[in-house]
Amino acid sequence: MRSATPSVPRSRPWDVRRPPSAEGRNVLVTGGNAGIGYFVAEQLAAAGATVVLGSRDAAKATAALDSLRTRVPGARAWHLPLDLADLPSLEAAVAGLALDRLDAVVHNAGVALDHPPRRETADGHELMFATQHLGHFALTRWLGPLLSAAPAGRVVTVGSYAARSERLEVDDLQSRRDYRPARAYGRSKLAQMSFGFALDRHLRATGSTVLSVVAHPGGALDGLTPARPPVHTPTPGERLRALPAGVLVQGKEAGAWPIVRAVLDPEVAGGDLWGPRVFGLRGVPRREPVPPHMADRAVAARLWTASAELTGTDPRLGFR
């Protein structure tokens, strides 16, 4: 059974342009320096949240902060050095937050490779699986006490529409036998989403007040995304080529809407899946049915055990 955040009934329908106030909330957005993550950070900052951009690239984070502060005067935002592919660094990175509580984390950062060869992290893990899933799994463990200290903490995992057509091979999570970049990417996002739903069940079983929610941006193209120089400046050619696709998909500003709703809507429940309203590809956010393969408890249990072993993480994840 899903668990919703205690709240008073909402007085008006959800408005993507006017979300409820996030004053007083601290939110960490991994990969908040670019793409979907940047627009999530911008929209949360505009709602009044203090936003932390988790990024391994200081120059890109600085550019993102400059853009964000131009768009949101007086924004409270700062950079946290964070490299999800470097598992041993995550505990110290979380200590660098220097916060007494964290109201939400958005597990957004990712790597998408288009061509072979298969690449590995310094720890010997396939790069996309390590960044999208293993890094966020371990990060969740270190953030557990801070999220538990918030009145109603949330873990929002950013999945992908691509995960719908994939299935996890728990015996080959690292894609060693048959590496195809697009498939490995889709499976890494499926691992993230499967973990997000499993985390909700874990939190409910332990009586935690923290919610785990999954959201995805649908189809989000650079060419349909508003300019945010120097973070994102599409060329006229990119915009022209993307126009026909606008019938089915959208830009990354709109792609951020389901994720922002998953962070801020008081009626969101643990175990929810949020995505765009029109075929799951574009439009305002709505709650979606969870595909059965994403909620498969047997697969999720094996993934959880393997993830704890691969990251050297306590499988209890530090929540209370």
N, C-alpha and C positions, 0 to 999 in steps of 0.2 A: 504494500500500500504506500502511495506517495505521501510525503510529508511537506506541507506548505509552511512558509514563514508566517508566524502569527502577525496579523495586521488588521487594520480597519478596512472595510470595503472600499475599493477604488471609486472615486466620485465621478470619473469621466473615462471614456474609452482610451486605450493606449494610443498615444500620439508619438510617432517616431521623432518628430521635431521638437516635442516638449515632454520629455520623460520626467518622472518625479525627481524631486531634489535629492542629490546625493551628498549634500553638505555633511561634513563630519566623517565621511567614509574613506578608508584607505583601500586602494585597489592596485594590485600588481598585474600588469599586462605583459606576458612574455612575448618577445618579438614586437613590442609596441613602437618600434622605430620605423616600420614600413608596412605597406599593404593593409590588409584587414586590421591588423593590430594597431596601426597608427590611427585609423578612423574610430576604432573602439575607444582608444585613449582620448582622442579629441572629443568625442561625444560624452564620455564620462566626465571629463574635465569641465565641459560646458554645463553639465548638470551639477557641478559643485564638488565633485570628488577630488581627493588628493590622489594623483595617478603616478605610479612608479613604472617607468619604462624599463623592462628587463631586456638587456641587449648586450651581446658580446662585442659590438662595434661602437666604440665611443664616438667616433666622428659622425656616424649615421644617427646615433641617439641625440647628439647635439643639434644636428640639422632638424630632427623631428621635434625636439623641444622648441627650437626657434619658430618653426611653422605653427606648432600648437599654440604658443603664446601669442603669435600674431592673430590667429583665428579666435582665440579665447583670452582676451586681455585679463590679467590677474590670475590666470590659471595656476593652480598648485600642482606642479609636476617636476619630477627629477629622474635621473638615470641610475639604475642599479646594474653594475657590471655582472653579466649572467651568461654563461656558456653551457647550455644544456647538454652538449656533447662531451663535456668534461665533468664526469660524475664526481670525482673527488673534490671538485671546487664548490659544489652546491651548498654544503653546510656553511662554509665561510661566507658565501654570497648572501644567504638568508640572514646570517648574523649582521651583515652590512645594512639590512633594512632599518635596524635600530628603531623598531616600532614596538609599542606595547600590545598591538592587535592588528590583524589584517581582516578587513571586512569581505574581501573577495580576491581570488586569483583567477585570471583568465589564461588558461593553458592554450596559447595561440601559436607560439614560435614553431617554425618548421623549415625544413629543407626539401626542395623538390628538384630532383636530378632528371634530366631528359635523356641522357645517353650513358651507356656503359663507358668505362669499367665500373664495377662495384667498388664503393669506397668505404673505408672503415675509420672509426675514431681511434684515438690513442689507446683506448681500452679494448680494441679489437671487435667493436660492435658495428654492424652495418649502419651507415651514417643516418639514413632517413629514419629507420626504426629507433635508433639511439636518440635522435633529437626529438622526434615527434612523441615517442612513447616512453622510452626508458628514462630520459631526462625529466619528463614531467612526473613520472611515477616516483622517482627519488625526490624531486622537489616537493611533492605533496607531503612526503614524510617529514621533511624539515620545516615545512610551513604549518604542519598540524597544530602545534601549540598556539601559534599566532591566530590561526583561523578559529580555534576553539575559544580563544579569549574574546572574540567579537560576539555581540549579542545574537547575531544570526549570520555566521560566516557562510560563504559560498565558494565552491570550486566549480568553475565553468570551463568545460572542456570544449574546444573548438574542433569539430569534426569536419567531414567533407562529404559532399554528395557522391564522390568517387567511391566511398566505402560501401555504398549500397550493393555494388556489383562484385565485391570481393568476399573471400572467405579466408579465415585465418588457418594457416598450417602451423599448429603449435609445435610440431616437430621440426619446423624450419622457419622459425621467426626471423632469422637473420638472412633469409634468402640466399643461402649458400648453394643450394642444389640447382636452382634455375632462376638467375637474376634477370629480371626485366624491370627497368626503372619505373614505368607507369604502374605496374602491378605492385611493386615494392612500396611505392608511395601510397597507393590505395589501401594496402594492408597495414601500413604504419598508422594511417588515420583510423582504420577500423579498430586497431589495437587500442588507440586512444579512446575511442567511443565506447568500446566494450569495457575498458577500465572505468570510464566515467559512470556507467550504469552499475558496474559491480561496486564501485566506491559508494554509491548511494545505498546499496543493500548493506554494505559493511557499516556505514554510519548509522543506519537505522538500527542495526543489530546491537551496536554499542551504546545506543541512547544519545548519540551526539546531537547537538543543535545545528551542526554544519550541514548544508545541503550540497549535493553533487548534481549538477545539471549539465546537459549536453546541448550544444547549439551548432549550427552550420550556416555558412553564408550563401548557400545555393551556388549559382553560377555568377562569378564576379570577375569582370575583365578590366585590365588596366585601361583599355581604350574607351571605356564607358565611365571611368572614374574621374571626378573633378580634380583639377590641378591643385597640388599643394607643394609649390616650390619651396625649397630644393628637394623635398622628399619624393615628389611625383610630378612630372611635367610631360604629359603625353603629347606627342607630335600631331600635327593635323592629319598626317597619313594614318597614324594609329587610330585616331578617332574615326576617320572615314571608313577604315576597314572594319571597325567594330560595330558600326551603325546597324547593319542587318541583324546582327546577333542580339541587338537590344530588344527584339520582339520576345526573346526567350530568357535572356539573362540580364544582368545589371552591373553597375559599377561597385567598387569596393566600399564606398561610403554607405550605400544601401545594404551591402553584404554584412556590414557591421551591426545592422539593426537587430537581428535576432539575438546576437551576443549581448548587446547592451540591455535588451529586455531581460535576458536570462540573469544578468547581474542585478538589475534594479527593480523589476516588477515584484511587488509584494505577493502577488498571486501565483508566482512560479513555484512549482513543487519539486522536491527532490526526485530524481529519476525522470524528469521531463526531457523531451527532445523538442527544440525550437528551430524553425527554419522559415524561409520565405513562403508566403501564402500560395503563389501561383506555381503549381507543379513542383514545389520545393526548390525552385530555381530563381524566382524573382518576386518582388513585392514586399508588403509589410509582414512582420513576423506573426507566426501562429504556432500553436502546439501541434506536433505531429505524432502519429502512432510510431512506436519504436519497432523497427523491423526485427523479426524473430531472431535472426542470426546475430544481431547486436546485443540481444538480451539472453543469449545462450549461457546458462549458468555453469555448465560443465566446461565449456571452452574458456569462459572468463576465469574460472577457478584455476585451470591449468596455466593460463596466461599470467595470473596474479602470482602464482608460485614461481614460475620461471622468471618473471620480472624482479621479484624480490631476490632471487638467487643471482641473477645477472648484475644487479646493482648493489648487492651486499646490503640491502635495506631490510630493516625489521618489518615483516609483513603486517604488523598491527598499525603501522603508519603514524603513530604518535598522537592520535585524536583522543579526546576525552569527552 
